[in-house]
Amino acid sequence: MKLLIFITLLLSTLYSSDLNWLHNYDAALKQAKKEKKGVYLFIGADVCVWCDKFKDMTLSDKSVMKRLKEEYVLLYMSRDRHKIPANFTVKGVPRHYFLTSSGKIIHEDRGSREVDGFFALLDEVSLKK
């Protein structure tokens, strides 16, 4: 029983950053309109080494998350668990979509990026807005 409690606490700690992410496309668009922000859609998979690497290496960085939260509503969708609209590609994850609050795709990218590379991507997207 103690082992089960320990594992539950460990998993909740590991995924606590996930609590700030929405998992519903329509809810994310609605929130983005309300907050006058774009949407950052991160599509991953439940079993994906590169998605895990991106989360651990880049999304765990406080400066990355600060910038993302300032500019975007955060939406994570697993191709294994969530209903992803048909206009988004779900093969070849991790996938990154930057959207307007109405759902128009500003920029699309894929792959795991380190912190500096992800900031460069954010700068590139900012130029397209």
DSSP file (Angstrom, degrees, kcal/mol; ACC not computed):
  #  RESIDUE AA STRUCTURE BP1 BP2  ACC     N-H-->O    O-->H-N    N-H-->O    O-->H-N    TCO  KAPPA ALPHA  PHI   PSI    X-CA   Y-CA   Z-CA
    1    1 A M     >        0   0    0      0, 0.0     4,-2.1     0, 0.0     5,-0.2   0.000 360.0 360.0 360.0 -42.1    0.0    0.0    0.0
    2    2 A K  H  >  +     0   0    0      1,-0.2     4,-2.6     2,-0.2     5,-0.2   0.882 360.0  53.5 -63.0 -37.4    2.8    2.4    0.8
    3    3 A L  H  > S+     0   0    0      2,-0.2     4,-2.6     1,-0.2    -1,-0.2   0.911 107.4  50.7 -63.7 -41.5    4.4    1.7   -2.5
    4    4 A L  H  > S+     0   0    0      2,-0.2     4,-2.3     1,-0.2    -2,-0.2   0.906 111.3  47.8 -62.5 -42.6    1.2    2.5   -4.3
    5    5 A I  H  X S+     0   0    0     -4,-2.1     4,-2.6     2,-0.2     5,-0.2   0.918 111.9  50.6 -64.1 -43.6    0.9    5.8   -2.4
    6    6 A F  H  X S+     0   0    0     -4,-2.6     4,-2.6     2,-0.2    -2,-0.2   0.930 111.4  47.3 -59.8 -47.1    4.6    6.6   -3.2
    7    7 A I  H  X S+     0   0    0     -4,-2.6     4,-2.7     2,-0.2     5,-0.2   0.905 111.7  51.1 -62.8 -42.2    4.1    5.9   -6.9
    8    8 A T  H  X S+     0   0    0     -4,-2.3     4,-2.3     2,-0.2    -1,-0.2   0.924 112.6  45.7 -61.3 -45.4    0.9    8.0   -7.0
    9    9 A L  H  X S+     0   0    0     -4,-2.6     4,-2.0     2,-0.2    -2,-0.2   0.894 112.6  51.2 -65.2 -40.4    2.7   11.0   -5.4
   10   10 A L  H  X S+     0   0    0     -4,-2.6     4,-2.6    -5,-0.2    -2,-0.2   0.938 111.9  46.1 -62.4 -47.2    5.7   10.6   -7.6
   11   11 A L  H  X S+     0   0    0     -4,-2.7     4,-2.1     1,-0.2    -2,-0.2   0.891 111.1  52.0 -64.8 -39.3    3.6   10.6  -10.8
   12   12 A S  H  < S+     0   0    0     -4,-2.3    -1,-0.2    -5,-0.2    -2,-0.2   0.869 111.8  47.6 -66.2 -34.2    1.5   13.6   -9.6
   13   13 A T  H >< S+     0   0    0     -4,-2.0     3,-1.1     2,-0.2     4,-0.3   0.919 111.3  50.2 -69.3 -44.1    4.8   15.5   -9.0
   14   14 A L  H 3< S+     0   0    0     -4,-2.6     3,-0.3     1,-0.2    -2,-0.2   0.856 119.6  36.5 -62.7 -35.2    6.2   14.5  -12.3
   15   15 A Y  T >< S+     0   0    0     -4,-2.1     3,-1.2    -5,-0.2     4,-0.3   0.240  83.1 105.9-104.3  13.7    3.1   15.6  -14.2
   16   16 A S  G X  S+     0   0    0     -3,-1.1     3,-1.7     1,-0.3     4,-0.3   0.841  75.9  60.0 -64.2 -31.3    2.2   18.6  -12.0
   17   17 A S  G >  S+     0   0    0     -4,-0.3     3,-1.1    -3,-0.3    -1,-0.3   0.756  93.1  68.5 -65.5 -21.2    3.4   21.0  -14.8
   18   18 A D  G X  S+     0   0    0     -3,-1.2     3,-1.5     1,-0.2    -1,-0.3   0.684  80.4  77.9 -68.9 -17.4    0.7   19.3  -17.0
   19   19 A L  G <  S+     0   0    0     -3,-1.7    -1,-0.2    -4,-0.3    -2,-0.2   0.739  87.5  57.5 -66.7 -22.2   -2.0   21.0  -14.8
   20   20 A N  G <  S+     0   0    0     -3,-1.1     2,-0.4    -4,-0.3    54,-0.3   0.490  92.8  88.0 -85.0  -3.4   -1.5   24.3  -16.6
   21   21 A W    <   -     0   0    0     -3,-1.5    54,-0.2    -4,-0.1     2,-0.2  -0.779  70.0-139.1-100.3 137.8   -2.2   22.8  -20.0
   22   22 A L  B     -a   75   0A   0     52,-2.9    54,-2.7    -2,-0.4    -2,-0.1  -0.534   7.4-164.1 -83.5 161.3   -5.7   22.5  -21.5
   23   23 A H        +     0   0    0     52,-0.2     2,-0.5    -2,-0.2    60,-0.2   0.211  64.7  83.3-129.4  11.2   -6.6   19.3  -23.3
   24   24 A N     >  -     0   0    0      1,-0.2     4,-2.1    58,-0.1     5,-0.2  -0.975  62.7-153.2-124.2 121.3   -9.7   20.5  -25.2
   25   25 A Y  H  > S+     0   0    0     -2,-0.5     4,-2.2    58,-0.4     5,-0.2   0.922  95.6  46.6 -58.8 -50.6   -9.3   22.3  -28.5
   26   26 A D  H  > S+     0   0    0      1,-0.2     4,-2.2     2,-0.2    -1,-0.2   0.884 112.0  51.1 -63.3 -39.4  -12.5   24.3  -28.3
   27   27 A A  H  > S+     0   0    0      1,-0.2     4,-2.4     2,-0.2    -1,-0.2   0.879 108.9  52.2 -64.9 -37.6  -11.9   25.3  -24.7
   28   28 A A  H  X S+     0   0    0     -4,-2.1     4,-2.6     2,-0.2    -2,-0.2   0.914 109.9  47.9 -65.6 -42.8   -8.4   26.6  -25.6
   29   29 A L  H  X S+     0   0    0     -4,-2.2     4,-2.3     2,-0.2    -2,-0.2   0.916 111.9  50.2 -63.6 -42.1   -9.7   28.7  -28.4
   30   30 A K  H  X S+     0   0    0     -4,-2.2     4,-2.0     1,-0.2    -2,-0.2   0.925 112.9  45.7 -61.7 -45.6  -12.4   30.2  -26.2
   31   31 A Q  H  X S+     0   0    0     -4,-2.4     4,-2.6     1,-0.2    -1,-0.2   0.893 110.5  54.2 -65.7 -39.6   -9.8   31.0  -23.5
   32   32 A A  H  X>S+     0   0    0     -4,-2.6     5,-2.2     2,-0.2     4,-1.0   0.900 108.9  48.3 -62.5 -41.4   -7.4   32.5  -26.1
   33   33 A K  H  <5S+     0   0    0     -4,-2.3     3,-0.5    68,-0.3    -1,-0.2   0.927 112.7  48.6 -62.7 -44.3  -10.2   34.8  -27.3
   34   34 A K  H  <5S+     0   0    0     -4,-2.0    -2,-0.2     1,-0.2    -1,-0.2   0.890 119.3  37.7 -62.7 -41.3  -11.0   35.9  -23.8
   35   35 A E  H  <5S-     0   0    0     -4,-2.6    -1,-0.2    -5,-0.1    -2,-0.2   0.459 107.0-123.8 -91.6  -2.1   -7.3   36.5  -22.9
   36   36 A K  T  <5 +     0   0    0     -4,-1.0     2,-0.3    -3,-0.5    -3,-0.2   0.945  69.3 124.1  56.0  51.6   -6.4   38.0  -26.3
   37   37 A K      < -     0   0    0     -5,-2.2    -1,-0.2    -6,-0.1    35,-0.2  -0.798  61.0-112.3-128.6 170.6   -3.7   35.4  -26.9
   38   38 A G  E     -b   72   0A   0     33,-2.0    35,-2.5    -2,-0.3     2,-0.4  -0.310  34.0-111.6 -88.5-176.0   -2.7   32.8  -29.4
   39   39 A V  E     -bC  73  99A   0     60,-2.2    60,-3.0    33,-0.3     2,-0.7  -0.984  14.9-155.8-122.4 131.2   -2.7   29.1  -28.8
   40   40 A Y  E     -bC  74  98A   0     33,-2.5    35,-2.7    -2,-0.4     2,-0.6  -0.936  15.6-165.2-102.9 113.1    0.3   26.9  -28.6
   41   41 A L  E     -bC  75  97A   0     56,-3.1    56,-2.8    -2,-0.7     2,-0.6  -0.891   5.3-170.8-102.8 117.4   -0.8   23.3  -29.5
   42   42 A F  E     -bC  76  96A   0     33,-2.9    35,-2.3    -2,-0.6     2,-0.5  -0.942   5.9-164.1-107.8 114.7    1.7   20.6  -28.6
   43   43 A I  E     +bC  77  95A   0     52,-2.3    52,-2.4    -2,-0.6    35,-0.2  -0.888  23.4 149.6-102.8 125.9    0.7   17.2  -30.0
   44   44 A G  E     -b   78   0A   0     33,-2.1    35,-2.9    -2,-0.5     2,-0.3  -0.571  36.8-114.9-133.1-163.2    2.4   14.2  -28.5
   45   45 A A        -     0   0    0     33,-0.2     3,-0.3    -2,-0.2     6,-0.1  -0.963  24.6-116.4-140.4 156.2    1.8   10.6  -27.8
   46   46 A D  S    S+     0   0    0     -2,-0.3     2,-0.6     1,-0.3    -1,-0.1   0.866 113.6  35.9 -63.1 -36.5    1.6    8.6  -24.6
   47   47 A V  S    S+     0   0    0     -3,-0.0     2,-0.3     4,-0.0    -1,-0.3  -0.886  82.5 130.5-120.0  98.8    4.7    6.6  -25.5
   48   48 A C     >  -     0   0    0     -2,-0.6     4,-2.4    -3,-0.3     5,-0.2  -0.850  39.7-162.8-153.9 108.0    7.1    8.9  -27.3
   49   49 A V  H  > S+     0   0    0     -2,-0.3     4,-2.3     1,-0.2     5,-0.1   0.897  96.0  48.7 -59.4 -42.8   10.8    9.2  -26.4
   50   50 A W  H  > S+     0   0    0      2,-0.2     4,-2.3     1,-0.2    -1,-0.2   0.848 110.0  51.3 -71.1 -33.6   11.1   12.5  -28.3
   51   51 A C  H  > S+     0   0    0      2,-0.2     4,-2.5     1,-0.2    -1,-0.2   0.929 112.0  47.1 -65.3 -44.8    8.0   14.0  -26.6
   52   52 A D  H  X S+     0   0    0     -4,-2.4     4,-2.9     1,-0.2     5,-0.2   0.899 111.5  51.2 -63.0 -40.9    9.3   13.0  -23.2
   53   53 A K  H  X S+     0   0    0     -4,-2.3     4,-2.9    -5,-0.2     5,-0.4   0.921 110.6  48.7 -62.3 -44.1   12.7   14.5  -24.1
   54   54 A F  H  X>S+     0   0    0     -4,-2.3     4,-2.3     2,-0.2     5,-2.0   0.910 113.4  46.9 -62.8 -43.3   11.1   17.8  -25.2
   55   55 A K  I  <>S+     0   0    0     -4,-2.5     5,-0.7     3,-0.2    -2,-0.2   0.944 118.2  41.2 -62.7 -48.2    9.1   18.0  -22.0
   56   56 A D  I  <5S+     0   0    0     -4,-2.9    -2,-0.2    -5,-0.2    -1,-0.2   0.879 124.7  35.0 -69.0 -39.3   12.0   17.2  -19.7
   57   57 A M  I  <5S+     0   0    0     -4,-2.9    58,-0.3    -5,-0.2    -3,-0.2   0.860 135.2  11.4 -86.5 -38.6   14.6   19.3  -21.6
   58   58 A T  I ><5S+     0   0    0     -4,-2.3     3,-1.6    -5,-0.4     6,-0.2   0.840 122.4  50.2-113.5 -50.5   12.6   22.3  -22.7
   59   59 A L  I 3 <S+     0   0    0     -5,-2.0    -3,-0.2     1,-0.3    -4,-0.2   0.634 105.3  61.6 -73.0 -10.7    9.1   22.5  -21.2
   60   60 A S  T 3 <S+     0   0    0     -5,-0.7     2,-0.4    -6,-0.3    -1,-0.3   0.562  81.0 103.6 -85.5  -8.9   10.6   22.1  -17.7
   61   61 A D    <>  -     0   0    0     -3,-1.6     4,-2.3     1,-0.1     3,-0.3  -0.623  67.6-146.9 -77.7 124.5   12.6   25.3  -18.2
   62   62 A K  H  > S+     0   0    0     -2,-0.4     4,-2.3     1,-0.2     5,-0.2   0.849  96.7  53.2 -62.4 -36.4   11.0   28.2  -16.3
   63   63 A S  H  > S+     0   0    0      2,-0.2     4,-1.9     1,-0.2    -1,-0.2   0.865 109.3  49.3 -69.7 -34.2   11.9   30.8  -18.8
   64   64 A V  H  > S+     0   0    0     -3,-0.3     4,-2.6    -6,-0.2    -2,-0.2   0.946 113.5  45.7 -65.3 -49.2   10.4   28.8  -21.7
   65   65 A M  H  X S+     0   0    0     -4,-2.3     4,-2.6     1,-0.2     5,-0.2   0.867 109.9  55.1 -65.0 -36.0    7.1   28.3  -19.7
   66   66 A K  H  X S+     0   0    0     -4,-2.3     4,-1.7    -5,-0.2    -1,-0.2   0.947 111.7  43.4 -61.0 -48.3    7.0   32.0  -18.7
   67   67 A R  H  X S+     0   0    0     -4,-1.9     4,-1.7     2,-0.2     5,-0.2   0.920 113.6  50.8 -65.6 -43.3    7.2   33.2  -22.3
   68   68 A L  H  X S+     0   0    0     -4,-2.6     4,-2.9     1,-0.2    -1,-0.2   0.934 111.2  48.1 -59.1 -45.9    4.7   30.6  -23.5
   69   69 A K  H  < S+     0   0    0     -4,-2.6    -1,-0.2     1,-0.2    -2,-0.2   0.812 109.1  54.2 -67.0 -30.1    2.2   31.6  -20.8
   70   70 A E  H  < S+     0   0    0     -4,-1.7    -1,-0.2    -5,-0.2    -2,-0.2   0.877 123.5  24.8 -68.4 -36.5    2.6   35.3  -21.6
   71   71 A E  H  < S+     0   0    0     -4,-1.7   -33,-2.0    -3,-0.2     2,-0.3   0.674 121.4  36.7-104.4 -21.0    1.8   34.8  -25.3
   72   72 A Y  E  <  - b   0  38A   0     -4,-2.9     2,-0.5    -5,-0.2   -33,-0.3  -0.925  65.1-122.7-138.4 154.1   -0.3   31.7  -25.6
   73   73 A V  E     - b   0  39A   0    -35,-2.5   -33,-2.5    -2,-0.3     2,-0.5  -0.849  46.2-125.5 -85.4 133.1   -2.9   29.5  -24.1
   74   74 A L  E     + b   0  40A   0     -2,-0.5   -52,-2.9   -54,-0.3     2,-0.5  -0.731  31.4 179.4 -94.6 126.6   -1.3   26.1  -23.7
   75   75 A L  E     -ab  22  41A   0    -35,-2.7   -33,-2.9    -2,-0.5     2,-0.5  -0.978   5.2-174.6-129.3 117.7   -2.9   23.1  -25.2
   76   76 A Y  E     + b   0  42A   0    -54,-2.7     2,-0.4    -2,-0.5   -33,-0.2  -0.951   5.9 179.2-112.0 130.7   -1.5   19.6  -25.0
   77   77 A M  E     - b   0  43A   0    -35,-2.3   -33,-2.1    -2,-0.5     2,-0.5  -0.989  17.6-149.3-132.9 126.6   -3.2   16.8  -26.9
   78   78 A S  E >>  - b   0  44A   0     -2,-0.4     4,-2.7   -35,-0.2     3,-1.0  -0.790  14.2-141.3 -89.7 131.2   -2.0   13.2  -27.0
   79   79 A R  T 34 S+     0   0    0    -35,-2.9   -34,-0.2    -2,-0.5    -1,-0.1   0.683 103.7  54.1 -65.1 -14.0   -2.8   11.5  -30.3
   80   80 A D  T 34 S+     0   0    0    -36,-0.2    -1,-0.2     1,-0.1   -35,-0.1   0.686 123.4  18.6 -90.8 -20.7   -3.6    8.4  -28.1
   81   81 A R  T <4 S+     0   0    0     -3,-1.0     2,-0.3     1,-0.0    -2,-0.2   0.635 108.5  68.3-125.7 -21.2   -6.1   10.0  -25.7
   82   82 A H  S  < S-     0   0    0     -4,-2.7     2,-1.0   -58,-0.0   -58,-0.1  -0.745  75.9-114.8-113.5 154.3   -7.5   13.3  -27.1
   83   83 A K        -     0   0    0     -2,-0.3   -58,-0.4   -60,-0.2    -4,-0.1  -0.740  38.2-168.1 -84.8 104.1   -9.9   14.1  -29.9
   84   84 A I        -     0   0    0     -2,-1.0     4,-0.1    -5,-0.1     6,-0.1  -0.814  26.8-108.1 -98.0 128.7   -7.6   16.1  -32.2
   85   85 A P    >   -     0   0    0      0, 0.0     3,-1.7     0, 0.0    -1,-0.1  -0.189  29.0-115.9 -55.5 148.2   -9.3   18.1  -35.1
   86   86 A A  T 3  S+     0   0    0      1,-0.3     4,-0.1     3,-0.0    -2,-0.0   0.677 106.8  70.7 -63.6 -21.1   -8.7   16.6  -38.5
   87   87 A N  T 3  S+     0   0    0      2,-0.1     2,-0.4     0, 0.0    -1,-0.3   0.456  86.8  80.7 -80.4   3.1   -6.7   19.6  -39.9
   88   88 A F  S <  S-     0   0    0     -3,-1.7     2,-0.3    -4,-0.1    -4,-0.1  -0.910  81.2-125.9-110.1 136.9   -3.7   18.8  -37.6
   89   89 A T        -     0   0    0     -2,-0.4   -46,-0.1     1,-0.1    -2,-0.1  -0.625  23.0-177.8 -78.3 132.7   -1.2   16.1  -38.4
   90   90 A V        +     0   0    0     -2,-0.3     2,-0.3    -4,-0.1     3,-0.2   0.468  54.9  89.4-111.1  -5.1   -0.7   13.6  -35.7
   91   91 A K  S    S+     0   0    0      1,-0.2    -2,-0.0     3,-0.0     0, 0.0  -0.691  81.0  34.4 -90.7 148.3    2.1   11.4  -37.2
   92   92 A G  S    S-     0   0    0     -2,-0.3    -1,-0.2     1,-0.1    19,-0.2   0.986  96.7-133.6  74.5  63.4    5.6   12.4  -36.5
   93   93 A V  S    S+     0   0    0     -3,-0.2   -43,-0.2    17,-0.1   -42,-0.2  -0.665  78.1  61.4 -98.0 154.9    5.4   13.7  -32.9
   94   94 A P  S    S+     0   0    0      0, 0.0    17,-3.0     0, 0.0     2,-0.4   0.386  71.7 178.2 -76.4 146.2    6.2   15.9  -31.2
   95   95 A R  E     -CD  43 110A   0    -52,-2.4   -52,-2.3    15,-0.2     2,-0.5  -0.926  14.6-156.8-119.0 144.6    4.3   18.5  -33.3
   96   96 A H  E     -CD  42 109A   0     13,-3.4    13,-2.5    -2,-0.4     2,-0.4  -0.985  10.4-178.8-126.4 124.9    4.1   22.2  -32.5
   97   97 A Y  E     -CD  41 108A   0    -56,-2.8   -56,-3.1    -2,-0.5     2,-0.5  -0.984  12.0-160.1-123.5 134.7    1.3   24.4  -33.8
   98   98 A F  E     -CD  40 107A   0      9,-2.7     8,-3.4    -2,-0.4     9,-1.5  -0.972  24.2-178.6-113.4 122.5    1.0   28.1  -33.2
   99   99 A L  E     -CD  39 105A   0    -60,-3.0   -60,-2.2    -2,-0.5     6,-0.2  -0.805  28.8-118.8-123.3 155.9   -2.6   29.3  -33.7
  100  100 A T    >   -     0   0    0      4,-2.3     3,-1.7    -2,-0.3   -62,-0.1  -0.382  47.1 -97.9 -77.2 171.6   -4.6   32.5  -33.7
  101  101 A S  T 3  S+     0   0    0      1,-0.3   -68,-0.3   -69,-0.1   -69,-0.1   0.641 127.0  56.9 -69.1 -11.8   -7.5   32.6  -31.2
  102  102 A S  T 3  S-     0   0    0      2,-0.1    -1,-0.3   -70,-0.1   -73,-0.1   0.447 123.7-103.5 -95.2  -1.2   -9.8   31.6  -34.1
  103  103 A G    <   +     0   0    0     -3,-1.7     2,-0.3     1,-0.3    -2,-0.1   0.460  69.4 147.8  97.4   1.7   -7.8   28.5  -34.8
  104  104 A K        -     0   0    0      1,-0.1    -4,-2.3     2,-0.0     2,-0.5  -0.542  52.1-118.6 -71.6 133.3   -5.9   29.7  -37.9
  105  105 A I  E     +D   99   0A   0     -2,-0.3    -6,-0.2    -6,-0.2     3,-0.1  -0.619  34.0 175.5 -76.8 120.5   -2.4   28.0  -38.1
  106  106 A I  E    S-     0   0A   0     -8,-3.4     2,-0.3    -2,-0.5    -7,-0.2   0.845  70.7  -4.1 -86.7 -43.4    0.3   30.7  -38.0
  107  107 A H  E     -D   98   0A   0     -9,-1.5    -9,-2.7     2,-0.0    -1,-0.4  -0.995  58.9-160.6-154.7 147.0    3.2   28.2  -37.9
  108  108 A E  E     +D   97   0A   0     -2,-0.3     2,-0.3   -11,-0.2   -11,-0.2  -0.988  20.2 156.9-131.7 139.4    3.7   24.4  -37.8
  109  109 A D  E     -D   96   0A   0    -13,-2.5   -13,-3.4    -2,-0.4     2,-0.3  -0.954  18.7-154.1-152.2 166.4    6.9   22.6  -36.7
  110  110 A R  E     +D   95   0A   0     -2,-0.3   -15,-0.2   -15,-0.3     2,-0.1  -0.984  41.4  57.5-146.0 160.0    7.9   19.2  -35.4
  111  111 A G  S    S-     0   0    0    -17,-3.0     2,-0.5    -2,-0.3    -2,-0.0  -0.281  78.9 -66.9 111.0 165.3   10.6   17.6  -33.4
  112  112 A S        -     0   0    0    -19,-0.1     2,-0.4    -2,-0.1   -61,-0.1  -0.791  51.5-170.3 -90.6 129.3   12.2   17.9  -30.0
  113  113 A R        -     0   0    0     -2,-0.5     2,-0.1     2,-0.0   -56,-0.1  -0.926  19.7-124.9-122.5 146.4   14.1   21.2  -29.5
  114  114 A E     >  -     0   0    0     -2,-0.4     4,-2.4   -56,-0.1     5,-0.2  -0.320  44.5 -90.5 -77.4 172.4   16.5   22.3  -26.8
  115  115 A V  H  > S+     0   0    0    -58,-0.3     4,-2.4     1,-0.2     5,-0.2   0.912 125.7  45.9 -54.3 -52.8   15.7   25.6  -24.9
  116  116 A D  H  > S+     0   0    0      1,-0.2     4,-2.0     2,-0.2    -1,-0.2   0.897 113.9  49.7 -61.0 -40.4   17.7   27.9  -27.2
  117  117 A G  H  > S+     0   0    0      2,-0.2     4,-1.8     1,-0.2    -1,-0.2   0.851 110.2  50.6 -66.0 -34.7   16.3   26.2  -30.3
  118  118 A F  H  X S+     0   0    0     -4,-2.4     4,-2.5     2,-0.2    -2,-0.2   0.884 108.1  51.8 -72.7 -37.7   12.7   26.6  -29.0
  119  119 A F  H  X S+     0   0    0     -4,-2.4     4,-2.3     2,-0.2    -2,-0.2   0.893 108.4  52.3 -62.7 -38.1   13.3   30.3  -28.2
  120  120 A A  H  X S+     0   0    0     -4,-2.0     4,-2.3     2,-0.2    -2,-0.2   0.901 109.0  50.3 -62.6 -39.8   14.5   30.7  -31.8
  121  121 A L  H  X S+     0   0    0     -4,-1.8     4,-2.4     2,-0.2    -2,-0.2   0.923 109.4  50.6 -62.8 -44.6   11.2   29.0  -32.9
  122  122 A L  H  X S+     0   0    0     -4,-2.5     4,-2.2     1,-0.2    -2,-0.2   0.888 110.4  49.9 -61.2 -39.2    9.2   31.3  -30.8
  123  123 A D  H  X S+     0   0    0     -4,-2.3     4,-1.6     2,-0.2    -1,-0.2   0.908 109.8  51.1 -64.5 -41.4   11.0   34.3  -32.3
  124  124 A E  H  X S+     0   0    0     -4,-2.3     4,-0.8     1,-0.2    -2,-0.2   0.908 110.8  48.1 -62.3 -42.7   10.3   33.0  -35.8
  125  125 A V  H >X S+     0   0    0     -4,-2.4     3,-0.9     1,-0.2     4,-0.8   0.895 106.1  57.9 -65.3 -40.5    6.6   32.6  -35.0
  126  126 A S  H >< S+     0   0    0     -4,-2.2     3,-0.6     1,-0.3    -1,-0.2   0.852 102.3  55.4 -58.9 -35.1    6.5   36.1  -33.5
  127  127 A L  H 3< S+     0   0    0     -4,-1.6    -1,-0.3     1,-0.2    -2,-0.2   0.771 105.6  52.6 -67.8 -25.4    7.7   37.5  -36.8
  128  128 A K  H <<        0   0    0     -3,-0.9    -1,-0.2    -4,-0.8    -2,-0.2   0.636 360.0 360.0 -85.0 -15.3    4.8   35.8  -38.6
  129  129 A K    <<        0   0    0     -4,-0.8    -1,-0.2    -3,-0.6    -2,-0.1   0.499 360.0 360.0 -69.5 360.0    2.1   37.3  -36.4
